[in-house]
Amino acid sequence: MTRRIVRTSVQLSILTLIILILVFFLDNRFNVLPDAIHNALPAHHPGLIITDITVATCSTLNILSSCKLDPAKWHRVEKDLYLSRGWLTHAFVHIERKRESELNEEDRVILDVRVASLDPVISDKDQGAERWESRPAGVWLKRTSKHRESDSINAVTAVDVLFGSDAVEARPGWTLASEAIILPNVGGENQEAYLSVRRGPPANVDRPILHVNKDGRFKVLQVADLHLSTGPGICREPVPALHNGGKCDADPRTLAFVSSVLDSERPDLVVFSGDQVNGETAADAQSAVFKFAHLLIDRKIPFATIFGNHDDEGSLSREVLMQLTHSLPYSLSDFGPPTVDGIGNYYIEVLARGTSSHSALTLYLLDTHGYSPDERQFRGYDWLKKSQIDWFKATSQELKSSPSHQGYTHHHMDMAFIHIPLPEYRFVDDIVLSTGNQPENPTAPGFNSGFKDALVEEGVLAVSCGHDHVNDYCSLSTSAEDKPELWMCYAGGSGFGGYGGYGGYHRRVRVFEFDMNEARIVTWKRVEYGETEKQLDKTIIVEGGRVVAA
């Protein structure tokens, strides 16, 4: 009896295996399984498969031409390949996309995309069974009718366009074409358009959790006013003017500087404190964002961003810029509460060393908006709103009473980052000359909403801003009893796409090092030219968890 049961079980197992293999084979060839099962299988793509790509060009002089193909078949990538700068000509990439279950016998799955003037087979050693198919603007596709390849990691599932000869791809799973789309009368290297394709499903991006290092220290690098463009950009007041034979491309030089500081300082977090994008020269802001983001992603360094007054003057709004930045690896950027004015009011917790869940350091980041909403009464720039200050105070008090803060046995420290300086930065008598210089008058808001007082009330030790590029000093605010209560610092401008001047300004960045063993904060600057290895104007601003005079 036992032998019969064993023999029957073996026969049933073999039969089940044969059925599974048969179903798998049929599904690979004919997609016989329903979507619900497909989407549950890790090998299948729950999204869309790209089956064709083309480029449509149109001219205002030719009424028969159109940049909009049949929407029932084609989806248009909403980026004019001429960046809307062509007087008469426009062009758009179109893609045909289908769900895996919708593929029919005539559909072909794209496995590779190239851009070249000649058939890639000339330089393709492993041609394989599939041939390259030509499309307009030098686009070549390698497609297959084997629908099982839709499950392959090589199957193209999304298409985008980036711009500029210095374009880079920051998103995992995406590949940027090495050659620009071939178009007539393209306006130079700033306008070159590059195809970027994603293979497989979207990558899962985990937000990093920050901890104090084993030695009890945590280093923050503040990078202010990158002013990146679409394309290399044009340098403004570079110093020295004849460096590199007088040739100066703004963004490559800016990013080379930031890269060198990242490699020498090895920060634990980078805060980009606004005007990363120079809106006026960023016809495709996405391309500008990827240029700074990939520096951090490549080095696996967490980063956070807030906005300045120029970021959203290009092709993307604050909301879309935050959505883009928030989605990238190693990004801690966040929208903040929707009921609070602005985009990007949030905080970052740095936990104690090891696997501790207790907060050792809290960093507050707030949106200082752009230009004054009431130019007649308060000329210049906008100010932090009551809803933001209320949110900050409520959040600070809630965090202080939380188990994460209560359980920390050392001095907990708080700091804040903004873009536009507070009105109190104008107090000349508070400037500590040993910390830097004030070549230009602070362009703070005309209306004082009281955020500086809120920072002091909640025990924040320091706040740092950008905006005024050539100011790089720190001010020390004191109480009515003449006791130090808050440091207010400038980072200095880092980007060659923004103004410099003022008697020979070297681009720079600011470092804050938190020593949790001593409850100490030390700050210094690094410059792009001259004393590049020196920690300039190094100053202890907090000792024993208290604000101290320099």
BELZI-V497342 format. One line per field, one symbol per residue. ss: DSSP state (a for helix, b for strand, c for the rest). phi: phi as a letter, one per 20 degrees, with the letter a starting at -180 (. if undefined). A space follows every 50 residues. Layout:
ss = ???
phi = ???
//
This chain:
ss = caaaaaaaaaaaaaaaaaaaaaaaaaaaaaccccaaaaaacccccccbbb bbbbbbbbbcccccccccccccccbbccccccccccccbbbbbbbbbbba aaccccccbbbbbbbccccaaacccccccccbbbbaaabbbbbbccaaaa accccbbbbbbbbccccccccccbbbccccccccccccccccbbbbbbbc cccccccccbbcccccbbbbbbbbcccbcccccbccccccccaaaaccba aaaaaaaaaaaaaaacccbbbbbcccbcaaacccaaaaaaaaaaaaaaac ccbbbbccccaaaccccaaaaaaaaaccccbccccbccccccccbbbbbb bcccccccbbbbbbbcccccbcccccccccbccccaaaaaaaaaaaaaaa ccaaaaccccccbbbbbcccccaaaacaaabbaaaccccccccccccccc aaaaaaaccccbbbbccccccccbbbbbcccccbbbbbbbccbccccccc cccccccbbbbbbbbccccbbbbbbbbccccccccbbbbbbbbccbbccc
phi = .fffffffffffffffffffffffffffecleffggfgfeeffeefedde dacbcddccfedfeebecegffdddeffcffelmdffcdcbcfccdcbfg fefdfefceedbcccafdgggfdefdfmfeefdecgmmeccdccefffff effeffdbcbcdcofdfcddefndceffdfgecflfenffdgdcfccddm fgffdeefdecffgendbdddeddlfledenfmdfdlfcffeflmnebeg fgfffffffffgfeelfebddeeolfdegfddfcfgfffffeffffffel dfbcccddedgeeeecfgffffgffgeegmedfbfnffedgncodbcced effmdfdefdbcddcceemcdgfcffecfodfcfegfffffgfffgffff efgfefeeedfeccbcccdeffgffffffefeffeqccfcfgeeffdeen fgffffgemfebccccmegeececddedefemdgcaecddenfddfedfc mlnneegbccdcdddffdlccccbccdecnefeeeflfbedccmmcfcff
//
